[in-house]
Amino acid sequence: MPHWRHAPSIRYNAGMSLPAPDSDALAASHALQHLIAAEIARNDGAIPFVRFMELALYAPDLGYYSGGAAKLGKDGDFTTAPEISPLFGATLAHVAAAIMAQTAPRILEFGAGTGKLAVDILTEAANAGIHIEQYAIVELSGELRARQELALAAFPQVVWLDGFPDSFEGAVFGNEVLDAMPVNLISKTPDGWCELDVSIADGQFVFVERPAGEEVAAQIAAQVPDADDLPVGYVSEIHGVACGFMRSLARMLTNGKGGAAVLFDYGFPGHEYYLGQRATGTLMCHYRHHAHAEPFYLPGLQDITAHVDFTAMAVAAQDAGLDVLAYMNQASFLLGAGIGDLLLRTDPAQARDYLPQASAVQKLLSPAEMGELFKVLVVGHRVELPETLLSGDRSHRL
């Protein structure tokens, strides 16, 4: 019989004042809850949280990303950098040009959202004379892929893939991809580290603790600095799935003749991620532009994310054969890549045109907005970044 005990330190409030879903959305969530409950029943009464999160986000037709709910923009659950300003994508077109000049005129984007980033990259490339032979998108959400196909109908070089190609040469982009990958939840007990599983009690999903198995214990030892010194009751995440993604990325790029991946996301290096004062972890949920920390609320209708441990991502990539080319905050990367020059293509004297663009760029750059919390990790194979991009490099701090 598995050794579980309820995790009393974690409470989820079912009575949050969030917008009510419509009847179809509620029915879909109930169907997903039944599917998860059936899997729990088949597995002796509990499944690892990483599996719960996988089903909540990606269960066929019912998960948050695989179902039909609108995710992004003012009517969705969150807003990403490409939705804020077209200059984000325009800047990345020039980053892509520097990578493609050393490799091949191809771009691969993971999780392309509404297609806005692809539109902005391809539009800038056309205007700037940057040749892109193919723009491939790997998208797991059927609903988002349909939106992308509409948004990108004017660009015949766009193709969709169901997964990693065997090899790739060119520029790879992933904006807020790593944070959407399922995580293992871990907690420190008087007896050592436990993994948090999901069970059912009184008709509700609940957390139960189980001593960390061999694989999770090894990941904790590798990923969590000073794990033995963290206090009892400490809860956090480890990122085995995202580390696996980095290994797949490395395999794809090292099978090719050269390429680099530029990954944007919110997170920290390991020595900042696992601070004693960050004792409840970083797990966060997004529902209709409301952020909260209750992963059992309406499964399938809300996003569930965790901040990224960029040290773990860099180490996974490096161990699998890639070079860590750069790590810095989003502000340093975009400024080094020339977003300021692109903004100044609009005359500041034309206030009606310039001020909204400047305000949007400020959101991308400001430390109080996205400029500091969002980081950029660049890994690659047989590629060098331009010196202008490296002035803000902090990879020595990973």
N, C-alpha and C positions, 0 to 999 in steps of 0.2 A: 504494500500500500504506500503511495507517495506520501512524503512527510510535508504537510502544508500547515500553515497557521494563518489566521486572518491578520492582515496588516493594519493594526489599529491607528497608526499615525496618519493614514491617508483617508480623507473624507471627501465625498463628492455630493454636492447639494443639488438634488433634483428640482428644486424650486427656483431656479434662476429666472430672472425676468428677461427672457430673450424673445425675439419675434416668433410667433407661432407659424409652423409650416402648414402648407395646404394639405388637403386630405390625401392627394396622390403621393406627395413626398412622405407623409407620415406612414402611409401603407408600405412604401418602399423601405423605409427604415425598420418597420416592424418585420418585414420579410427578411431583412438582413439580420436582425436580432435573433429570429428563429434559426437562421442558418448558423450563426455563431453558437447559439445555445446547443444545437445538434452536434456541432463539432466538439464542444466542451463535454457533452454527454458521452461521445465516442472515445474521449481521451481521459477516462476515469475522473471526470469532474473538474478539470482545469486545463487551460492551454497557456503557453507563455504569452506575455503581453505583446511581444514582437509579432506573434501570429494574429492576435486580436487586431492589432494596428494594420497588419497586411490585409485582413478581411475587410476592416472598416473603410480602408482607402481603395482597395483594388479587387474585391470580390466581383466576379463577372456580373455586369448589368446592375449591381446594387451598391458597390463601393462608391466612395466619394468621387474618385477620379474615373472610375469605369462606368458610373451611372450617368444620368442625364442632367443633373443640376448645373446651372451656370456658376462658374467658380470665381471668375476674375472681373475686375472693374467695379463701377459704382453699384451695379445690381448684384454683384457676387459677394464673396466672403472676404476678399482681400485684394489689394492693389499692388502690382509689382512695378519695378523700375521702367520697363518698356511702356507701361500704361501711363506713366507720369510725363515722359518727354520723348519725342522722336529722336532727340539728340543722343540719347543713350545708344540706340541702335546705329545711328549714323557714326558715332565714335567707334563702335565695335567693327563697323565696315573697314575702317582704316587699320584697326588691330588685325583683322583677318587678312588684309592686304599684305601686311608685314610678314605674317606667318605663311601665307600662300606663295609669296615670292620665293620662299625657301623650299617649298614642298609641292603642292598641286592646287589648282584653282577650285577647290571644293570646300564646302562648309557642312558640318554636321551639327544639328542642334538637338539636344535632349529636352523633352518636355516644353514644347514651344508655346504653351498657353493659348492665347487667342490668335496667335500668328503675328502679333504686332511687332515683335522684335525682328522676325524674318522680313516682314514688309519694310521696316525701316532700314535694315542692313542692305537689302536688295535695291531699294530706292536710292540710297546714298551711293551704292556701288555703281549703279547705272549712271548717275549724275557725275560721278568722279572718274569714270572710265576704269573702274576696277572689275576685271573679268572674273565672273563666277560661273564655272561650267555646270556645277550641280550644287543644289542646296537640299540636303537630306534632313528629314525630321523623324526622330523616334518619339512616338506619342502613344501612351497607354490608354488615354481617355478617348473613347469613341466620340463623345460629345464635343470635346475640344478639337479633335481631328476634323470633324465636320465644319466647325467654325474656321479652322485654318484653311481648309480647302476653298471656302468662299473668299476669305481675305486674300488668298494668294493666287487666285485664278489667273491673274495677269502675268504671272511669272512661270513660264514653262519649265524652268530649270529645277523647280521644286519637286521632290519625290518623298514618299513616306515609307519608312521602314518599320518592321515589327520588333526589331531588337538590334543588338550590336552587329555591324558587319564584321566579317572575319578579319579584315584589315582596313585601314583608312589612312589617307594622306591628305593633309590640309589643316583647316582650323575647326576646332570643336568648341561649342558654347553650351553652357548649362546655367541657366539663371533660376535660382531657388529650386534646384532639383534635389540636392543632397538632403535638405531638411524634410522632404516628404518621404524619405525612405524609413521603413519601420525600424524601431530601436528596441533593444532589450532594456527593461527597467530593472534596476538593481537597488538593494537597500542593505545598509549595514546593521547587523543585529549583534547582541552580545556573543553569539556563537560564530560570528563571521559574516561573510557576504551571502546574501540570498538573491534569487531572481524573483521578481514579482510576476505571478501568474494571474489569470483572470478566471474566476469561478462564478457560480450563481448562488445567491442566498436570498430567500424571501422574494423571489421573482426579479431580483436586481443583479446586474453584474457587480462583482466585488473583487478586490485584490486579495490574494493569498500569497504568503511567502513560502519559498521552497529553497533549500540550500543550493547554491550555485553549482551547476554541473561542471564537468571538466572543461568543456569548450568555453562556457561563459566565464569560469574562473580564470582561464588562460587569457581571455580577452581583457578582463579586469586588470590582471597583472601587467599586461602589455600596455594598456591604454590609460589607466588611472594613476597619475603620479602620487606617491606616498599614500596608497590606498589603505595601508594598515593604520595610518595616523588619523584618518577621517573619523568623525564621532559616530557613535551608535545612533540610529535614527536617520542617518544621511541617506537620501534617495537621489539617484541620478540615472543617466543613460549610458549605454555603450552602443557602438555603431557598427555592428558586424555586417549588416546588409550594405551600408554605404561603403565600408572597406572593401566588400566584394565587388561593388560597382567600380571602385578605383582600380582593382586588379583586372577587371574586364576591360576597362579603358586602356590600361597599360598593355594588355595582350593585343588589343586592336591596333594601337599605335606602333608597338614594336614589331608587329607583323608587316607594317607598311614601311615606306622609305623615309618618312618624316612627318611630324605633325605636332600640334600643341593643343591642349584643352584649357579653356579659360572658364573657371567655375566661380559664380557669384553666389554668396549666401550669407545669412547671419550666423554668427558663431564666434568662437574664441580658439586660441591655441590651448593645448591640454593643461598647461600650468595655470591658466586663468579659468578654464572650464570647471575644474574640480577643486574650487576653493571651498574652504570650510564654511564660509557664509552662504554659498549657493547650495543650501542643504536640502532643498526640495526639487532640485533638478531644473530642467528648462522646458519640459513638455508643455505645449501650448496648443489650444484649439481655436479655430476661427469659424464663426458662424454669422453670416450677414453683417460683416464688419464689426462684430463683437468678439473680443478676445477673452478667453477664459481658460481654466485649467482642468476641465472635467471631460475626460476622454470617453466616458460612457454615455454622454448626452447625445441622443438621436444619432446612433451610428449610421454612417452613409450620407448624412446631411451636413456634416461639418468636417473641415480639414483638421488633421492632427499632425503636429510638427514637433521637432526638437531642434535646438541649436546644433550647429555642426562643430565637432572637434577637429579643427583643421590640422592639428599635429597628427592625429590618427590617419587623416586622409592623405597627408603628404608622405607619411611613413609607408602606408599601404602602396601608394604609387611608386615610391622609390624602391621598395623591396621587390616590386614586380618589374623593375627595369626602366622606369621613367626618370627623367631629371626633374627636380623641383626648380622651376625657372624663376618664380617670383611668388611672394605672398605679401599682401598689403591691404590697407583699407580701401573701400570703394572710391572715396574722394581722391586719394593719391593716384589710383589707377586711372580714373577718368581724366583727371587733370594732366597726367603724364601722357595719356593717349590723345589729348588735344581737344577735349570738349569745350574748353574756353574759346579756342579759335573758331570752332564751329558755331558757337553762340554769337560770336562777333560778326558772323556773316550777315546778321540782322543789325542794322544801324541802331545803336542805342538812342539816337535822337528820334527814331520812330517809336515813341513810347508805347503806342497801342499794340504794336507787334512785338517789341523787344521785352517789355516788362513781364508778360505771362511766360515767355520762354525763360527769362532769367529766374523767375520765381520757381519754375519747375526744375531747372538745373540746381538751384539752391537746395531743393529737397533731396536731390541725389547726392549732394556734396556736404551738406551741413552735418557737423557732429551730432547735433540734436535730432536729426532726421535719419537718413540712411548712410551718411558719409563715413561714420566710424563703426557702427554695429555691423554693417555689411562689409564682408571681406572678399578678396579675390585671390584665388589660388590658381597658379598657372603651372601645369606640368607638361612635359613634352619629350619628344624623341628626335634628335638631330635637328633641333631648332634653337635659334638664339633670339631673344627679345631685343628690340631697339633700346639704346641707352636711355632715351627719354622716358621709357616706361619703368626703368629700374631705379629711378631716383628715390622712390618711396618704399623700396623693397625692405620687408621685415622678416625674410625667411630665416634669418639667423635667430629669430625669437620663437620659432616653432618648437 
